[in-house]
């Protein structure tokens, strides 16, 4: 059992479809010029990340998550600079997990040699069972590969979207679903995937409002001798206030080792730069400031909880 229990502050910008449509308003096949524009926007984020590290974010805990399609050069540069790097293996914006590069997924991992291989998976244990089985089979294959044939660690981003019947129980209130129903479903999902021999080193978890729910997630993630498995909080594109609350809650719980906050860090600075309302330098500085601020929030919350550790 490998696991990962060092502090981990991830700046994720592996967004693909949402970048093309949301940031740039494009659809369909991209031209080389459009691809280059997206790659340059991601370079702004990476420069912000490097500026934050230069300004004091601990390098050994800092990490980026970026895709091969638009960020291959960034991944190579970051690896050469000694940073912790992660890249996704899933197709973008699909409800069903599948490999971005199909049967050749392993050759792409071997070419990049990332610290972490990341999957984003939408899985509801009370949802479509045939879909869950298909996803589980693919994820098991990846888990075996990473643990047996490759030194890359396995990062698992778990999203548990509500089923219609689950939302009806809370009268369609998604916040009530997040608070009252989702935590239990997440625990069940982790248990199901572990029983299927899927063994992440780090679970990337949707934010939780209650400390006791964070504790239950860690207990599930570390069950059965998985003592070094870590959990990190994802930002889910939420506003600054909500992300702060999630970080403070999670930081107090041993086993939550950090976060992966992306759009809350970079979206507005990039939009301002794209629309020529701000300079590139100002956008880089703002990404750096926001990322550093979330690191500070997490570290201060940990320091107030002496038992938190990692």
C-alpha positions in Angstrom: 0.0 0.0 0.0 1.6 3.3 -1.1 -0.5 6.3 -0.3 0.6 9.9 0.1 0.5 11.8 3.4 2.7 14.9 2.8 1.0 18.3 2.6 -0.3 18.9 -0.9 -1.5 22.3 -2.3 -2.6 21.7 -5.9 -3.3 24.5 -8.4 -5.5 22.6 -11.0 -5.9 24.0 -14.5 -6.6 20.8 -16.4 -9.9 22.1 -17.6 -10.4 21.5 -21.3 -14.0 21.7 -22.5 -14.9 24.4 -20.0 -11.9 26.5 -21.1 -12.8 26.2 -24.8 -16.4 27.1 -24.3 -16.5 29.1 -21.1 -13.3 31.1 -21.3 -13.0 31.5 -25.1 -16.5 30.8 -26.4 -15.3 28.2 -28.9 -16.9 24.9 -30.0 -16.0 22.2 -32.4 -12.5 21.3 -33.5 -9.9 23.9 -32.6 -7.5 25.5 -35.0 -3.7 25.5 -34.2 -4.0 29.2 -33.3 -6.9 28.6 -30.9 -5.0 25.7 -29.3 -2.0 28.0 -28.9 -4.1 30.7 -27.3 -5.4 28.3 -24.6 -1.9 27.0 -24.0 -0.8 30.6 -23.5 -3.6 31.3 -21.0 -2.5 28.2 -19.0 1.0 29.6 -19.1 -0.3 32.7 -17.2 -1.6 30.4 -14.5 1.6 28.5 -14.3 3.6 31.7 -14.0 1.3 32.7 -11.2 2.0 29.4 -9.5 5.7 29.9 -9.8 5.4 33.4 -8.4 3.5 32.1 -5.4 6.3 29.6 -4.7 8.9 32.3 -5.1 7.0 34.4 -2.6 6.8 31.7 0.1 4.5 28.8 -0.7 6.6 25.7 0.3 7.9 24.2 -2.9 7.8 20.6 -1.5 4.0 21.0 -0.9 3.1 22.9 -4.1 1.7 21.1 -7.1 0.1 21.7 -10.5 -2.5 19.7 -12.3 -2.6 20.4 -16.0 -3.6 18.4 -19.1 -1.4 17.2 -21.9 -3.5 18.7 -24.7 -2.8 22.3 -23.7 -0.2 21.9 -21.1 2.4 19.4 -22.2 5.2 22.0 -22.4 4.2 23.3 -18.9 4.3 19.7 -17.5 7.8 19.3 -19.0 9.0 22.6 -17.6 7.5 22.0 -14.2 9.1 18.6 -14.0 12.5 20.1 -15.0 12.0 22.7 -12.3 11.4 20.0 -9.6 7.7 20.6 -9.0 5.1 18.0 -8.1 3.0 17.5 -11.3 -0.3 15.8 -12.0 -2.1 15.2 -15.2 -5.6 13.9 -16.0 -6.2 10.6 -17.9 -10.0 11.1 -18.4 -11.9 12.4 -21.4 -13.1 15.9 -20.6 -16.7 16.7 -19.7 -18.2 13.2 -19.9 -20.6 11.7 -17.5 -18.9 8.3 -18.0 -15.3 7.9 -17.1 -13.2 6.8 -20.1 -9.6 7.2 -21.1 -8.6 10.4 -23.0 -6.2 8.4 -25.1 -8.0 5.1 -25.2 -5.9 2.0 -25.3 -2.7 4.0 -25.4 -3.3 5.7 -22.1 -0.2 4.0 -20.6 2.2 5.3 -23.2 1.1 8.9 -22.5 1.7 8.4 -18.7 5.1 6.9 -19.4 6.1 9.7 -21.7 5.2 12.4 -19.1 6.1 10.6 -15.9 3.8 12.8 -13.7 4.0 12.5 -9.9 0.2 11.9 -10.0 -2.2 10.4 -12.5 -5.6 12.0 -11.9 -9.1 10.8 -12.8 -12.3 12.7 -12.4 -15.2 10.3 -11.9 -18.9 10.9 -11.4 -20.2 8.0 -9.4 -23.4 7.7 -7.3 -23.7 4.3 -5.6 -27.5 4.5 -5.9 -27.3 5.5 -9.6 -27.0 3.6 -12.9 -25.5 0.3 -11.9 -24.4 -0.7 -15.4 -22.6 2.6 -15.8 -21.0 2.2 -12.4 -19.7 -1.3 -13.4 -18.3 0.0 -16.7 -16.5 2.8 -14.9 -15.3 0.5 -12.2 -13.7 -2.0 -14.7 -11.8 0.8 -16.4 -10.7 2.3 -13.0 -9.5 -1.1 -11.8 -7.4 -1.5 -14.9 -5.8 1.9 -14.3 -5.3 1.2 -10.6 -3.5 -2.1 -11.3 -1.4 -0.5 -13.9 -0.3 2.4 -11.7 0.5 0.2 -8.8 2.2 -2.6 -10.6 3.8 -1.2 -13.8 4.4 2.4 -13.0 5.8 4.7 -10.3 3.1 7.3 -10.8 0.7 7.9 -7.9 -3.1 7.7 -8.3 -5.2 10.8 -7.5 -9.0 10.2 -7.6 -11.4 13.1 -8.0 -14.8 11.9 -6.8 -18.0 13.7 -7.7 -21.3 12.3 -6.4 -24.0 14.0 -8.5 -27.5 13.6 -7.0 -30.0 11.2 -8.4 -33.5 12.5 -9.0 -35.0 10.6 -6.1 -32.3 11.8 -3.8 -32.9 15.5 -4.7 -36.7 14.9 -4.2 -36.0 13.9 -0.6 -34.7 17.5 0.0 -37.3 19.2 -2.2 -34.7 19.9 -4.9 -32.4 21.8 -2.6 -28.8 21.1 -3.8 -27.3 22.6 -0.7 -29.4 20.4 1.5 -28.3 17.4 -0.6 -24.6 18.4 -0.1 -25.1 18.7 3.6 -27.5 15.8 4.4 -27.1 13.1 1.7 -23.9 13.4 -0.2 -21.4 12.7 2.7 -22.9 9.2 3.3 -23.0 8.5 -0.5 -19.3 9.5 -0.7 -18.4 7.0 2.1 -20.3 4.3 0.3 -18.6 5.1 -3.0 -15.2 4.9 -1.5 -16.0 1.5 0.1 -17.4 0.2 -3.1 -14.4 1.2 -5.1 -12.0 -0.2 -2.6 -13.9 -3.5 -2.6 -13.4 -3.4 -6.4 -9.6 -3.2 -5.9 -9.4 0.5 -6.9 -6.7 2.0 -4.7 -6.1 5.8 -4.9 -3.1 7.3 -3.1 -5.0 10.6 -2.8 -8.8 11.2 -2.8 -9.8 14.5 -4.2 -13.1 15.3 -2.3 -15.9 17.7 -2.8 -16.0 20.2 0.1 -17.8 19.2 3.2 -19.5 21.5 5.7 -19.1 19.4 8.9 -15.9 18.3 10.5 -17.5 14.9 11.4 -18.2 14.2 7.7 -14.5 15.0 6.9 -13.5 12.5 9.6 -15.8 9.8 8.2 -14.3 10.3 4.7 -10.8 9.9 6.1 -11.8 6.8 8.1 -13.2 5.3 4.8 -10.1 6.3 2.8 -7.7 4.8 5.3 -9.7 1.7 6.2 -8.0 -1.7 6.3 -4.4 -0.6 6.6 -4.5 2.2 4.1 -2.9 4.4 6.7 -1.0 6.7 4.4 -3.8 7.5 2.0 -4.5 11.3 1.9 -7.5 13.4 1.1 -7.6 16.9 -0.4 -10.5 19.3 -0.8 -11.5 20.5 -4.3 -12.9 23.9 -5.0 -15.7 23.0 -7.4 -15.6 26.5 -8.9 -17.3 27.9 -5.7 -16.9 31.4 -4.5 -14.1 32.5 -2.3 -16.1 32.5 0.9 -17.3 28.9 0.4 -13.9 27.6 -0.5 -12.5 29.2 2.6 -15.1 27.5 4.8 -14.3 24.1 3.2 -10.6 24.5 3.7 -10.9 25.6 7.3 -13.2 22.6 8.1 -11.0 20.0 6.4 -7.7 21.4 7.7 -8.7 20.5 11.2 -9.0 16.8 10.4 -6.0 14.5 10.3 -5.8 12.8 6.9 -6.8 15.9 5.0 -3.5 17.0 3.6 -4.4 19.9 1.4 -6.6 21.1 -1.4 -7.0 21.5 -5.2 -8.5 24.9 -5.9 -8.4 26.1 -9.5 -11.1 28.3 -11.0 -11.5 30.3 -7.8 -7.8 31.2 -8.2 -7.5 31.9 -11.9 -10.8 32.4 -13.7 -11.4 36.1 -13.0 -7.7 37.1 -13.5 -7.7 35.3 -16.8 -11.0 36.8 -18.0 -9.6 40.3 -17.2 -6.4 39.6 -19.1 -8.3 38.1 -22.1 -10.6 41.1 -22.2 -7.5 43.4 -22.0 -8.8 45.0 -18.8 -5.6 44.1 -17.1 -2.0 43.2 -18.0 -0.5 39.8 -18.2 1.7 40.7 -15.2 -1.3 41.8 -13.1 -3.1 38.5 -14.0 0.0 36.5 -13.0 0.2 38.4 -9.7 -3.4 37.9 -8.9 -3.3 34.2 -9.5 -0.3 34.0 -7.2 -2.0 36.1 -4.5 -5.1 33.9 -4.5 -3.2 30.6 -4.5 -1.0 31.8 -1.6 -4.0 33.0 0.3 -5.6 29.6 0.2 -2.3 28.0 1.3 -2.2 30.4 4.2 -5.8 29.7 5.2 -5.2 25.9 5.2 -2.0 26.2 7.2 -3.4 28.6 9.8 -6.4 26.3 10.3 -4.1 23.3 10.7 -2.0 25.2 13.2 -5.1 25.9 15.3 -5.9 22.2 15.5 -2.8 20.6 17.1 -4.0 17.1 16.4 -4.5 17.7 12.7 -1.0 16.8 11.5 -1.3 15.1 8.1 
